[in-house]
Amino acid sequence: MPSESSQTQIILAEPGRFEATLGTVPMAGSGEALVRIRHIGVCGTDIHAFHGRQPFFEYPRILGHELGGEVLSVPEGSDLQVGDIVAVEPYLNDATSPASRSGKTNCCERLQVLGVHCDGGMRPVIAVPVEKLHRSETLTTEQLALVEMLCIGRHAVDRARVGAGEFALVIGAGPIGMSVIQFLQTRTDRVAVADVSEHRLAFCREGLGVDLTLLSGGPNPVESALRELSGCGELPTVIFDATGNSGSMMGTFDLVAHGGRIVFVGLFQGEVTFNDPNFHRRELTLMSSRNATASDFREVISAIESGSVDTGPWITHRIELGEVPQRFGPTVGAPDLRKAVISVP
């Protein structure tokens, strides 16, 4: 049995194998708060790590970076209080780095992401810098465990500066693509989604209210299908690729309107190339979108609280922390998986 100074934690020992081990309950350092983890969202990063396909990753590792919890202790002078319900911003940046000084804490060159570069939240209690905690007065910890994922979509949409009425395309209707969709819908009513799965597209239509969907790999060339989908013979002025597939990412250069923007939200571990004359002829803007910032967390929490973003349709699978070694693989392999959440009793 764990003592008061120890806790059971779940470690990904190697690809495909979790272990329940006994670890030490952390002590809060200077400027840190202790947080009782209540819910953990399962991210594509976790799934890739489980299958041995996650870049920038070392084993063994305690996964978990989509976290909703309850504050157990705070440093003196903090605006937070014991008992507050919070989402954890899992990006531990160096405040002195050039990126951080310019406000881009999400891509600091010395960034450590909980559950990826350092141990995360698959354990009852963690210590984190107090400024990385974002309180909600009304949301549940299960809802707050979805905030980090939704921040990825919000950050990408904000980077692209999407305008009202703009024809926007999201390629890849997995969780990250769907998070992009939800925030695109707050900017424009002309959102199209392309995916290889009709099941995912059906959810986008029925669960997210997307009218314009395109099944990739169909009999018609994608460019002509997009022009028809637009209703006016035009290509999208902004494309978000959330597939992490090199072929899909390279294909976006032929699908975006002249003068348009391409945003790579998904990550591919390799080279992505494009035809330079085509790139110049269209005078395209190419950008990546990585993680999110504190302002994204505040905006996403506010959007869920106000009802402008609905988390209701997201969660399809739930398991408890102690079940992870046995049930994680079957859960993330389920054909109807949309989003899994782990509860910590």
C-alpha positions in Angstrom: 0.0 0.0 0.0 1.3 3.5 -0.8 2.3 5.6 2.3 1.5 9.2 2.7 4.7 10.2 0.9 4.2 7.7 -2.0 1.7 7.3 -4.8 0.9 4.8 -7.5 1.9 6.1 -10.9 1.6 4.7 -14.4 4.8 4.6 -16.4 5.1 3.8 -20.1 8.2 1.6 -19.7 8.6 0.9 -23.4 6.5 1.0 -26.5 3.4 -1.0 -25.9 3.9 -1.6 -22.2 2.6 0.4 -19.2 3.6 -0.4 -15.6 2.0 0.6 -12.3 4.9 1.6 -10.0 5.3 3.3 -6.7 6.6 6.9 -6.8 7.2 9.7 -4.4 4.5 12.4 -3.9 6.3 15.6 -5.0 7.1 18.6 -2.8 6.2 22.0 -4.2 9.3 24.0 -5.1 9.7 27.8 -5.2 6.8 29.2 -7.2 5.1 25.9 -7.6 1.7 24.6 -6.7 0.6 21.0 -5.9 -2.3 19.7 -8.0 -4.5 16.7 -7.5 -5.0 15.3 -10.9 -8.7 14.3 -11.5 -8.9 13.7 -15.3 -6.4 13.1 -18.1 -7.2 13.5 -21.8 -5.5 10.9 -24.1 -3.8 12.7 -26.9 -2.3 11.6 -30.2 1.1 12.2 -28.7 0.3 9.6 -26.0 -0.9 7.1 -28.6 2.2 7.7 -30.8 4.4 7.2 -27.8 2.6 4.0 -26.9 3.2 2.7 -30.4 6.8 3.9 -30.5 6.3 6.6 -33.1 6.6 9.8 -31.1 9.6 12.1 -32.0 11.5 13.8 -29.2 10.6 11.0 -26.8 12.5 8.8 -24.3 11.4 5.8 -22.3 10.5 5.2 -19.5 8.1 8.2 -19.2 5.0 9.1 -17.2 2.6 10.3 -19.9 -0.2 12.8 -19.5 -0.3 16.5 -20.5 -4.1 17.1 -21.0 -4.9 17.6 -17.3 -7.8 18.8 -15.2 -7.3 18.9 -11.4 -7.8 20.5 -8.0 -5.3 22.8 -6.3 -3.8 21.3 -3.1 -1.3 24.0 -2.2 -0.2 27.3 -3.7 2.8 29.6 -3.0 2.2 32.7 -0.9 0.8 35.6 -2.9 -0.9 33.5 -5.6 -4.3 34.5 -6.9 -5.3 30.8 -6.7 -6.6 29.1 -3.7 -6.6 25.6 -2.3 -9.6 23.8 -3.8 -9.7 25.7 -7.1 -10.4 23.6 -10.2 -7.8 24.2 -12.9 -6.6 23.2 -16.3 -2.8 22.7 -16.4 -0.8 24.4 -19.1 1.8 21.7 -19.6 4.5 23.7 -21.5 7.4 24.5 -19.1 9.3 27.2 -20.9 12.5 29.2 -20.0 11.3 32.7 -19.3 14.7 34.1 -20.3 14.7 32.6 -23.8 14.2 34.9 -26.9 11.0 33.1 -27.8 9.6 33.5 -24.3 10.6 37.1 -24.1 8.7 37.8 -27.3 5.6 36.1 -26.0 6.0 32.8 -27.8 6.3 30.6 -24.7 4.8 27.7 -26.7 8.0 27.3 -28.8 10.8 28.2 -26.5 14.0 26.5 -27.6 14.4 24.9 -24.1 10.7 23.9 -23.8 9.8 20.9 -21.7 6.4 19.5 -22.2 4.9 17.5 -19.3 4.4 13.9 -20.4 6.7 14.2 -23.4 10.1 15.7 -22.4 9.6 15.2 -18.6 7.2 13.2 -16.5 3.5 14.1 -16.8 0.2 13.6 -15.0 -0.6 9.9 -15.0 -0.3 10.0 -11.2 -2.4 11.5 -8.4 -0.4 14.5 -7.5 2.1 16.7 -9.5 4.0 19.9 -8.8 3.8 22.7 -11.5 4.7 26.4 -11.7 1.6 28.2 -10.4 1.5 30.4 -13.4 0.7 27.3 -15.5 -2.6 26.8 -13.8 -5.8 28.2 -15.2 -8.9 28.3 -13.0 -12.5 27.8 -13.9 -15.5 28.6 -11.7 -17.9 26.5 -13.6 -16.3 23.7 -15.6 -15.6 20.1 -14.4 -12.2 18.6 -14.3 -13.2 16.3 -17.1 -14.0 19.4 -19.3 -10.7 21.0 -18.2 -8.8 17.9 -19.4 -10.0 18.8 -22.9 -8.7 22.4 -22.8 -5.1 21.8 -23.9 -6.3 19.9 -27.0 -8.7 22.7 -27.9 -6.0 25.2 -27.3 -4.0 23.6 -30.1 -6.9 24.3 -32.5 -7.5 27.8 -31.2 -3.7 28.7 -31.5 -3.6 27.5 -35.1 -6.7 29.5 -36.1 -5.4 32.6 -34.3 -2.0 32.3 -36.1 -3.8 32.1 -39.5 -5.8 35.3 -38.8 -8.9 33.8 -40.4 -11.4 36.5 -41.5 -15.2 36.4 -41.6 -16.6 34.7 -44.7 -13.2 33.2 -45.6 -13.3 29.7 -47.3 -11.2 27.5 -44.9 -10.3 23.9 -45.3 -9.3 21.5 -42.5 -7.6 18.3 -43.7 -7.7 15.5 -41.1 -10.8 15.1 -38.8 -9.1 13.6 -35.8 -9.2 15.3 -32.4 -6.7 18.1 -33.4 -8.5 18.7 -36.7 -11.8 18.9 -34.9 -10.4 21.3 -32.4 -9.3 23.5 -35.3 -12.9 23.2 -36.7 -14.5 24.4 -33.5 -12.5 27.6 -33.4 -12.7 28.2 -37.2 -16.5 28.2 -36.8 -16.2 31.2 -34.4 -14.5 33.1 -37.3 -16.1 32.0 -40.5 -19.2 30.1 -41.7 -17.4 28.6 -44.7 -15.6 25.7 -43.1 -14.8 22.6 -45.1 -13.4 19.3 -43.8 -11.6 16.6 -45.8 -10.7 13.1 -44.4 -10.3 9.5 -45.5 -12.9 8.3 -43.1 -16.6 8.7 -43.8 -17.3 7.9 -40.1 -15.3 11.0 -39.0 -16.9 13.2 -41.6 -20.3 12.1 -40.5 -19.5 13.2 -37.0 -18.2 16.5 -38.3 -21.6 17.0 -40.0 -23.8 15.7 -37.2 -21.8 16.6 -34.1 -20.0 19.8 -35.2 -22.5 21.1 -37.8 -20.0 21.2 -40.7 -21.9 21.4 -44.0 -19.0 21.1 -46.4 -17.2 17.7 -46.2 -15.0 15.9 -48.7 -14.0 12.2 -48.6 -10.4 12.1 -49.6 -9.3 9.5 -52.1 -12.6 9.7 -54.0 -12.9 9.3 -57.8 -12.7 13.0 -58.5 -9.6 15.1 -58.4 -9.4 16.9 -55.0 -8.9 20.4 -56.6 -12.0 20.2 -58.7 -14.0 18.7 -55.8 -12.9 21.6 -53.6 -13.9 24.2 -56.2 -17.3 22.6 -56.4 -17.6 22.4 -52.7 -16.9 26.2 -52.4 -20.1 27.0 -54.3 -18.3 29.6 -56.4 -15.5 27.7 -58.1 -12.8 28.9 -55.7 -10.1 27.2 -53.7 -9.7 27.7 -50.0 -7.8 30.8 -48.9 -6.5 29.0 -45.8 -5.8 25.3 -45.3 -5.0 23.6 -42.0 -3.4 20.2 -42.3 -3.8 18.2 -39.1 -2.9 14.8 -40.6 0.8 14.6 -39.8 1.0 12.8 -43.2 3.8 14.0 -45.5 1.8 13.3 -48.7 -1.2 15.3 -47.4 1.0 18.1 -46.2 2.8 18.4 -49.5 -0.5 18.2 -51.4 -1.8 21.4 -49.7 0.5 23.6 -52.0 -1.7 22.6 -55.0 -5.0 23.1 -53.1 -4.8 26.6 -51.7 -5.9 29.7 -53.4 -3.3 32.2 -54.8 -2.3 34.5 -52.0 -3.5 32.0 -49.4 -2.0 30.5 -46.3 -1.1 26.9 -45.2 -0.9 26.0 -41.6 0.8 22.7 -40.6 -0.8 21.7 -37.3 0.1 18.0 -37.5 3.7 17.0 -37.1 5.6 14.7 -39.5 8.9 13.2 -38.5 10.8 13.7 -41.7 11.1 16.0 -44.7 8.3 18.0 -46.4 9.1 19.4 -49.8 7.3 21.6 -52.3 7.6 23.0 -55.8 9.2 26.4 -55.5 7.8 28.0 -58.7 4.3 27.0 -57.6 5.0 28.4 -54.1 6.1 31.7 -55.6 3.5 31.9 -58.3 0.8 31.7 -55.6 2.7 33.9 -53.2 1.8 31.6 -50.4 2.3 32.0 -46.7 3.4 28.8 -45.0 3.4 28.5 -41.2 3.6 25.9 -38.5 1.6 25.9 -35.3 3.0 24.4 -32.1 1.3 24.0 -28.7 -0.4 27.1 -27.3 0.0 30.1 -25.0 -1.5 31.1 -21.7 -3.9 33.5 -23.5 -5.1 30.5 -25.5 -5.9 28.7 -22.3 -7.8 31.6 -20.9 -9.8 32.1 -24.2 -10.6 28.4 -24.5 -11.9 28.1 -20.9 -14.0 31.2 -21.5 -15.4 29.8 -24.7 -16.4 26.6 -23.0 -17.9 28.4 -20.1 -20.0 30.7 -22.4 -21.2 27.7 -24.5 -19.7 29.0 -27.8 -17.6 25.8 -27.8 -19.3 22.6 -26.8 -17.3 19.7 -25.3 -20.3 17.5 -25.1 -19.8 15.5 -28.3 -16.1 14.8 -27.7 -15.6 12.0 -25.2 -16.4 8.4 -26.4 -14.2 6.3 -24.0 -13.5 6.5 -20.3 -11.1 4.4 -18.2 -9.6 4.7 -14.8 -5.9 5.3 -14.1 -5.4 1.8 -12.6 -6.9 0.3 -15.8 -4.4 1.9 -18.1 -1.9 -1.0 -18.3 -4.6 -3.4 -19.5 -7.1 -1.2 -21.3 -5.0 1.6 -23.0 -4.1 -0.4 -26.1 -7.7 -1.7 -26.8 -9.2 1.7 -26.0 -7.0 3.8 -28.4 -7.4 1.1 -31.0 -11.2 1.2 -30.9 -12.6 2.0 -34.4 -15.1 4.5 -32.9 -12.6 6.3 -30.7 -12.9 10.1 -30.8 -11.5 11.1 -27.4 -10.6 9.0 -24.4 -10.4 10.4 -20.9 -8.7 8.8 -17.9 -10.1 9.4 -14.4 -7.9 9.4 -11.3 -9.9 8.2 -8.3 
